[in-house]
C-alpha cells in the first residue's frame, strides 16, 4: 500500500576529502577566500587543473567538456556501486529497515519532457541523493506508462505503429533525463507496453476474475454514428459532437468489464486513517468514495402492469426527514420504465423521443449543471410510501444517471436547489416540510432550506410534525420498514471500476468467448496475449482488434471448439495500479514480483507527483495492493 512518508533516522553528511574541509566547520564546505583576487584583465584561472578546459584563443571555459567528463565519471561510480551491491550478501533485517523507496509519478511518453517533469524529477533526485549520502540503500526507479489513447491517435495521424511512436518517445525522454543527471535506477526500468510487463497485468486481471472481483455487464458508451466507433469522453466536444467526424454523439450500451471496487469502499475509506498522507489528499479520496448514510424508499407505481405484479421505484436519499416534501420522482432517460410497456399510450411517443434526446445530450463533456432543468412528465404516478393518498408524478430528468444508485431520485424542491430549479421549469408544486429551528412556521415555497431543522406541524407531516430532522430521519425509516417500503442503507458515491476500452493500444483482456462455454479465461501458460502487429488503425469501424481475424479467431481452452478473443483492452489505470510493486522485482520471470523483494522495498517512503493523481491513480493502487 502506498505511503507518502515515514520517519527516517538521520545521519550526518558523509565527509568530503580532508583537504577540502574548512578547519572551522566539520560540514562539507570547501575553503575559499571571501573574495577572489581581482584582475584588471579578467583573465581565466590558468592553473594546470583548468588549463586543459580553457580555449587559449578566447579564454572561454569548456563547460560542456567538463560536464561530459563528470557524467562519465559518475556513471562509472554508479556501475561500481551496483556491482558492490550485487556482490553483497542478501539484505538483512537492518538493511531492509534502512531501505528508502522514492517513487515518482509514472510518466506517459509523450515525446519530450516539460517543466512539470523536471520539477518532479529534480525533487526526487535530490531526495534520492540525500538519503544515499546518509548511508541508506535507496530505490529510485523509473518507467513508462506507455499504453493509451494518445499514442493510438498519434499513430493514426502519422501513419506509424503505436509501438514505434511510443518507443521513439521513450528514447528521447530517457536521453533528456540522463542529460539533467537524474539519478534513477535504470536497471529497474519498465514500460507497460512491453509484453513482459503486461503479461503480469493480464495475470492480475485473471486473479481478480477467478475470485469474482471482475464481472461483465452492459454499460453506456459514447458512439460516433459516422465513424462507427466508441469515443472517450475527451473525444467529445462541449456540443456533444465527435472530435473527428463532427457527428452528434449517441449513447449506446456495450458489454464491458468492471472491477468490484465498491465492495471495498468502506475498507478503502477506513484505511485512509492509517496513511501518512497530506490531509487534503486523503480528503479528496474520502469525498470520491462518498459515504452517505440514509434510506432506500420504495414508491409503488400507481398503475401496475398486471393485478399480480407490483412495480415500484426504489430511491436512495440521505434525507428521509424530507420525505413529506417530495414533489416528484425523477428517473434516468434509459430507466426500464421508459418503454412502451409502462408508459401511457397517449404520451409514449413524446416521452421516448425526449428521453432519447436527453440520452444523447449526456455524452461527453460540457457543463451538465446547465442542463439540470431538462425533463419530461411520463404520465406515470407513484404512491407516497407513508401517505398512500398522495400520488407523486414521475418525470424523466437529464440529471439522473442509470449507472448511479437506483437510477431514480426523489425531488424535494423545498430543500434542494437543483430540485427547486427543475420544479420551476416544469411547473411542479413545492411542499416545504422542514423549517430552520427557531424560524416561524411559514408555508410559502419561495425559499430553499438545505440544512437540518424541525418538521412543520402541518397535517401533511402527520405524526412526525414537530420532530427534529435527526429524530424524524430514524422514525420515518422505521415506519417505512414496517410497511415493507423502506430500509436504512449506507450508500457510496464510488462506482465500480470500468476496465474495458475499445482501443488497440492497450493490454488485451485475456478472455476467450465461446458459444458453448461462455467467457473462458485464457490459460496462464498462454500469457501474454500479445497485441497483433498487422492491424490497420483508422479510428473508424469499432475496435481495431475486432478486424484482426487471424488474432481474433481461436480455440476455446475448455471444449476445443472455435471461439473468439475478447476485443477490449484494459484501462491504463490497470497498468499503473501495480507498477511500483514490479519496480521492486523487475526481472522476475515467474511472478509479477517476489514476496521477499516487495516486502523489502515496500511501503513506498515518499511518492512525488501532481495532485491530479490523488484520486484515481492512488485509489486504484490501494485497491490492487
N, C-alpha and C positions, 0 to 999 in steps of 0.2 A: 504494500500500500504506500502511496506517495506521501512523503512528509517533507515540508519545506525547510525545516531546520531542526537541529538538535544541538545540545550543548557539546562543545569540543574543548578538550583540555589544551590550553595554550602553552606553547614553549617559546623561549626567546629565539630570536632570529639566529640562524647559523652565522658564525663569524666569517668574515672575509679573510683574505690572506693577511698575515701580521703586518706587512709593510704598508698596508692600506688603511690601518686603523688609526684614528685620532688618539693621541695619548690621553686626552681628557674625556673620552667617551668610548664605551665598550660596544656601542652600536656600530653598524656597518656604515660608516661615514668616511669618505675619502678626505685626506688632509689637503687643503688648498689654501693659498693666501686669500685674505678677504678681497683683495683687488689684484687682478692680473697686472703684470708690468705693462705700462703703456708704451707705445711706439708711434712716432710720427709717421712712419712708413706703412703702418698697419700690416706688417709682414706676417705671414702664417708661421706657426711653430715649425722649426726646421730640424728638430732632433731626429736622430736615426729612427726613432719609433714611428714618426709621422712622415718622414721624407718620402717613403715609398708610396704614400697616398696623396701626395701633392703634385699637381701638374706644374712643372718647372716654368713653363711659359706663361701661365695665367695665375699661378698661385692658388688655384681653387682646389678644395679638398674633394677627393673622390669618395663621396658618401655612399654611392651605390656599391662601390667595390668593398668598402668596409662592411656594409650590410651583408653582402654576399659571403664575405669571409666568416662572419659570426653566425650567419644562418647555417652554413655548412658545419661550423664547429658545434653549434647547439644540437644540430641533427645527429652528429656523431656521439655527443654526450647522451642524447636520448636513447640511441641504439644501445650504448654501453649499459645504461641503466636498465633497459628492458632485458638485456642478456643476464645481468646480475639477478634480476627478479626471477627469471626463468630457472636460474641455477640454484635458487634458494629452496629450502625445504617448504612443504605445504604450509599455508597460513596457519599460525597458531591462534588460540583464542585471543591473545593480546593483539596480534596483527589484525584480526578481524575487527576488534574494538577500535583500532586506530585507522581503519579504512574509511575514507571520506569520499562520498559519491556526489559529484557535482553534475547535475543534469540540466541541459539547456533545451529550449524549445526545439522540436523536431522540424527542421526547415523543409519547405517544399522547394524543389529545384527549379525555380522559375528562370534561371539563366544568369542572373547577376545578383551580387549582394547589394542591399541598400543599407542606409544608415541605421535602420532598426536592427538589422542583423549585427552590424558592427558594434552597436551599443551593448546588446545582449551578450555577444561572444567576448567582448572586452571584459565585461564584468565576470563572466565565468572563468576566463583566462587568468584574471587577477586572483580570484579565489583559489583556483587550482594551484597556481604557483605559490601562493601564501601558505597553503596547508602542506605543500611539499617541503617548503622551507622550514616548517615546523615539525618535520620528521614523519609526517603521515604518508601512507600509501593512498594515492588519490586515483579515483576512477573518474575520468573526464572524457566521455566518448562523444562521437559524432556520427550521424547517419542521415538518411534522406527519406522523407515522407513522399515517395515518388509516384504513387498512383494518383489518379484523379481526373476530373473533367478538363481542367486547363490544358493538360498535355494532349488529350484527345482532340480538343478544339484546335490547338496549335498544329497538330499533325494534319488535320483536315485542311487548314488554311495553307500550310506549307507543302503539302503533298509528301510528307515523310512519315515514317513509322513512329508511333509514340515512344517506343523503346529507344530509338536512335536519338530523338529530340531530347528525351529525359537524360540519357547518359552523357550526351554532349554538354548539357547544362550542369550536370554534376561535376564534370571535369573542370569546367570554367570556375564554378563556385569553390571547388576544393582548392584550385590554384590560388584564388583570391584569399581564401582563409590561410593558406600557407604564407602568402605574402604579407599578411598582417601579423604573422608569427603567433597565431592562436595555438596554444599548447594542448591539442587534442590527442586522445589515444586512437590514432588512426588504425591500429591493429584490431580495434573493436568496430570498425566502420561497417555499416549495413545499409541496405536500400530495400524498401518494402516491395519493389518491383522485381527483385531477384527471386527466382523460383526457390532457392534455398531458404529464403525468408518466408515467402507466402505459403510454402508447404506447411509451415507451422501455424500460420494464420488459419489455413483450412483445417488443420488438426484441431485447433481450439474451437472452431465452429462445430466440428463433428462431436467434440466432447459436450458442448452445450446442447446439441441436438440429441445426443444419447441420453442426457439427463433431463429431457423435456424442458430445457430452458430456451429453446428456439422453436418457433412454430410458423406456419404459413397461413395467411388469410388474405382476403381482398382488402385493398386499400386504394384510396383516391390518388391519382397522379395527374400531372399536367400533360395534356395530349395536344400535339400540333396536328391538326387535321390535314394540312397540306403535305408536310414532310413525313407524316405517319410515324411519329416518334415521340418518346417521352422527353419532357423538358424538366430540368432542375428549376427551382424557384428563381434562381438568379438569371435564368434564360427567358424569363417572362417580364416584360416591361410594366411600368406603372399603369398602363392602359389595358393590361391583360392580353397583350399580343406577343407572339413568338419573336425572339430577337433575330431569327434568321429569315423566316418566311413572311413575317408580318401578319400571320393568320391569328384570328381570335382564338385563344387557347381554350380548350374544353377540359372538363374534369371527367376522367374515366376511372373505372375500378379495375385493378390488376391484382393477381395473386402475388404476394410478396412475403419475404421472410422478416420476422420480428424476434427480438430477444426479450424475455420476460423480466426486464429490469424493474418493472413496477412491483414484482414480488419481493423485491429487496429495498423498496422505498424507505421503510422505517429504519432498516439497518443502515442504509446509506446516510440517513438523517442523523441517527444516534451516533454513528462513528465520527461525525464532524467534531463532536466534543473531545475526541481523543487526538485530534490533529493539531499540530503546532503550526497552523497556517494563519495568515493575516485575517482579521475578523471580517473585513469586507468581502474577502473571497469566500469564506465559509457562509456568510450571509447570502451571497449570490447563489451558491449551491442550494442552501436551505429554501430560498424563495423559488428556485426552479423545481425542486421536489414538491414544494407547495402543499404541506399537510394542512388539512382543514377538517374540523370535527363538525358534524351536522346530522342530517337525517335524509333518508330516501323515502319520499312520499309518493303514493300512487293516486292518480286521478283516473277514475274509471270512465271510459268513453260512454257518452250518453246514448249512443245508438250502436249496440253490439252487432257484429256481423251475423250472428245466429243466436237463438234463445239460450243455447247451452254454452256459449263462448263469451267470456268476459274479457274485453280488450281494455287494457289500462295503459296509461302513460306514466312511467316512473320518472321522477326528477330528483336531483340532489340539491339541497340547499344548506348553507351554513347558518341560515337564519330562520329556523322553524317558527320563531316568535312572530314573524311577519306573515304567517300563512293566511291569516284572515284579510290581508291586504292584497292577495293575488287577484289581478285583473284579467290575466290571460295566460295561456301556456304557449311557449314558442318551441317549435321543433325544427330540426335541420332540414334543408331543402331536399336531402336524399333520405329522409327518415322513412321507415317502412309504411307509415300511414299515408305518405304522399304517393298514392296509387289509386287507380280506378276502383280497386276492391273496397276501399274505405271511403273515398271522397264522395259527397253527394253528386249525383249525375249532373245537376244543373250548373255546378261550378267547377267540375273536374277539369275541363279543358283549360280554363283560365288559370287555375291553380298550378296545373302541371307545367304550363308554359312559363309562368312566373318563376316556379321553382327551378326550372332548367336555366333560366337567365341568372338566377341567384347562384346556382352551382358554378356557372361559367365565370361569374364575377369574383368568385372566391379564389381563383387561380392566381399564382404568382405573388408579386409584391404589392405595392400600393398601400395607402393608409386605410386600413379597414375601419378605423374609428369614424370615417366619413360615411360609411355605408350601414351603420347600425340601425338606421330608421327604415331600411328596406324590408318589406314583408307583405304578406297577403293572407286574408282570412280563408281558412279551409272549408268553412261551412260546418265544421265539426265542433261539438261541445263535450266537455268532460265534467263530471260531478266533483265538487269540493269534498276532500276526504272527511272533514268534520262537520260539514253542513251540506247534506245531500240535496237541499232545496236550491242551492246555488249552482248555476250552470256557467262554466268557465269557457270562454271561446278559445279555440286552438288556431294559432297563426303559424305560418312558415316564416322564419326570420333569417336574415342574412348572417347575423352574428352567432348563430348556433351551429356547431360543427358536429357531425355524426361520430367522429372519432374521439370526441371528448366527453367523458361522463356517459350519460344515457342518451345523448343526442337530443335532449329536451330540457328546458328550464322553465321555472315559473316566473312570470313577470310581476314584479311588485313595484310599481312606479312611484309610490309614495316614499320608498326607501332605497331606490336605486336610480341614479341619474340616467343611465342608459335606457332602463325600462321606461322612465318618465318621458324621455325623448321619443321612444317608439310609440308610446300611447298618444302623445300629442300629434304625431304624424299620421296615426291610423285611427284617431277618434275613439280610443278605448278609455272608458271611465277609470278614475283613480279612487282607491279606497285606502285612506291612511289609518291603520290600526294602532300604530305605536307613536307616542309623543315623547319628547325630551323631558326627563324628570324636572319638575318644578315649573314647567310651562303650563299655560292654560289649555283646556281640552278643546282645541279648535277643530272644526270639522271641514275646513277648506282643503283644497288639493293644490294650493299654489306653491307649497314648499316641499323639498325633498329632504327628509331626515334620515341619514345613513347610520347614525350611532345607535347604541343600546339605550333603551328608555323604559317606559311603562306602557302597557296596553291600555287603550282608552276604555272607559266604562260606557260602552255602547252595546246595543243588542247584538250587533254583528260579531263581537268578540266573545259572546256567550259567557261561560263560567270563567274564562281566562282574563276578563276585564279587570284592571287594577293590578295585575301581576307585573313584576319586573320582567324585562326581557330574558334574564337568566332563568328565572323560575318558569316562565311561560315556555321557554325552549324545552325544558325537561317534561313539563306537563303535557304539552301538545304532542311531543313524540310518543309519550306513554299512551295518550288517548288514541292516536293513530294506530299504534301497535295493537291495542285492544281490538280494534276493528279489522285488523289484518291489512291495513293500508299504509303502514309506515314502520320504520325501524331506525335506530341510531346507527350511523356509519361514520367511518373515517375515510375521507377522500384525499386523493393526491393529484396535484397538477401534472406530475410527471406522467408521460405516456411511454408505452413500450417502445423500445429502440428499433426503428426501421433499418434493417440491414441491407436490403436489396437496392441495387442500382442497375438501370437498364443501359449499361455502358459497356465498352470494350476494355478500357484501360483500368483494370482492377483485378483482384483475385477472384477467379471463378468460384461460384458456390459449388462445393463438392457433393452434389446430389444428382442422382440419375432418376428420371421419371419413366416408369414402366406402366403400361396399361393394366397389367395383372397385379403387380406388387405395389404400385403407388410410388411414393417418394422413397428412394433407397439410397442410403449413404454410400459414397464412394469408399471402397476398402482402403484402410490406412496404407497398405502396401502399394497402392496405386497413386499415392500423393507424391508430388504435387500434381493437381490437374492444371497443366500449363495452358497458357493462352495460345491459340493458334496464330501463326505468323502470317498466313496468306489471307488476311482479311482486308477488304476494301472499306475504308471509312469515308462516309459521305455525310453523316449527320441526318440521314433520312432512312425511312423504312424500318424503324424499330431497332431492337438490339442488334448490333453487328454480329454477335455470336450466333444469332438465330439463322444467319445466312452462311455460316461456315459449316457446310453439310458434312464434310469428312470428320470434323471435330464433333459436331452435334450428334450424329448417329453413332450409337454404341450398343453394347450388350448389357443387359440387366445382370448385375452381380449375383442375384438370387436365382432367377429362373432361366437365365441364359437366352432369353428371348430379345428381339430387337427393342431398343429403348432410345431415349434421348437425354442429353445432358441438360441440366438447368442452365438457362442462358443469362441469368442475372450475375452480376459481380458484387462483391462486398463493399459496403460503405468504407471509405478510407479511415473513418474513426475506428474501425475494427483493427486495421493495420497499426494504428498509433496507440491502441489501448494497452499494448504489452511490450513495446519496443524496448523500454527501459529494463525489462527482465532479460531480453535477448542480449543486450549490451553486456550483461554480467557473464554470459557464456556464449559468445557469438559464433564459435566454430563447432559447437556440439552437433554431430550428425545424427544423433539418436533421439534427442529430445529438444523441445523448444528451449529449455535451459535446465541445467542440473540443479538439484535442490541445494547442494553444498555451495556451489558458486553463487547462486542467487541469494542464499541466506547470508553469505559473507558480504555481499555488496549492499543488500537492502537493509533498512529502508534508505531511500534517497535522502541525503542530508540537506541538499538545497536544490530547488528547481527554479530556474530563471527563464521567464517567458512573459509574453504580454498578457494582460488581464483578459483578453479575448479568449484565452484558453481556460479560464477559470471554471466554466460551466461544463460544456460538453466533453472536451478532451479529458479533463481531470476527473469528471464524473464517470465516464466510461472506463477510464483506467482503474478507478476504485472498484467498479463493478466486476471487471475481469479479474483483478488481482484478489 
